[in-house]
């Protein structure tokens, strides 16, 4: 039997029955919140002259919180196997 090159480890603070369900932003699947990856999408001002003119308090830059399920995160390369810090420390 071939083993997967990565482990899906989920840590929760409370019981699994009380976990809130979240809808994946890409596929629309209902997934428990602890199994999702949070991806923030938005934009930032890259022009330094504009940044000096506009202070953070005067302008609210829009940003979205996207919940991504495990399968979509693997497909879109949001979570890659072997990229965590724990696996780098072992060597």
C-alpha positions in Angstrom: 0.0 0.0 0.0 1.3 3.4 -1.0 1.4 6.1 1.7 0.4 9.7 1.1 3.4 12.2 1.0 1.7 14.4 3.5 -0.6 14.1 6.6 -3.9 15.9 7.1 -3.7 16.8 10.8 -6.7 18.7 12.2 -6.6 20.2 15.7 -9.8 21.3 17.3 -10.5 22.8 20.7 -14.0 21.4 21.2 -16.0 18.4 20.2 -16.6 17.6 16.5 -20.4 17.8 16.8 -20.4 21.5 17.8 -18.1 22.6 14.9 -19.6 25.3 12.7 -20.0 24.4 9.0 -18.5 26.7 6.3 -19.1 26.8 2.6 -16.0 26.5 0.4 -15.5 29.5 -1.7 -14.4 27.6 -4.8 -16.5 24.4 -5.0 -19.4 25.2 -2.7 -19.0 22.1 -0.5 -20.1 22.3 3.1 -17.0 21.7 5.3 -16.3 21.9 9.0 -14.5 25.2 9.8 -11.5 23.4 11.3 -10.8 21.6 8.0 -10.6 24.8 5.9 -7.8 27.1 5.0 -8.3 30.8 5.3 -7.3 32.8 2.3 -7.6 36.6 2.3 -8.0 38.3 -1.0 -7.9 42.0 -1.7 -5.6 44.6 -3.1 -3.0 47.0 -1.9 -1.7 50.2 -3.3 1.8 49.7 -4.7 2.6 53.3 -5.7 4.7 54.9 -3.0 3.4 58.4 -3.7 -0.2 57.3 -3.3 0.6 55.5 0.0 2.1 58.8 1.4 -1.0 60.7 0.4 -3.5 58.3 1.8 -3.3 57.3 5.5 -4.7 53.9 6.7 -7.4 55.6 8.7 -8.8 57.6 5.8 -9.2 54.7 3.4 -10.6 51.2 4.0 -9.2 48.8 1.5 -11.7 46.0 0.7 -10.6 42.5 1.6 -12.5 39.2 1.5 -12.1 36.1 3.7 -12.2 33.0 1.6 -12.6 29.6 3.2 -11.0 26.9 1.1 -11.7 23.1 1.6 -8.8 20.6 1.7 -9.3 19.3 -1.8 -9.5 22.8 -3.4 -6.5 23.9 -1.4 -4.4 21.0 -2.7 -5.7 21.6 -6.3 -5.0 25.3 -6.3 -1.6 24.8 -4.4 -2.6 26.8 -1.4 -1.4 24.1 0.9 1.6 22.1 -0.4 2.9 18.9 1.3 6.3 19.4 3.0 6.0 23.2 3.2 5.3 23.4 6.9 8.0 24.4 9.4 7.7 21.2 11.4 8.8 19.1 8.5 11.8 21.3 7.8 13.0 21.1 11.4 13.2 17.3 11.4 16.1 17.1 9.0 
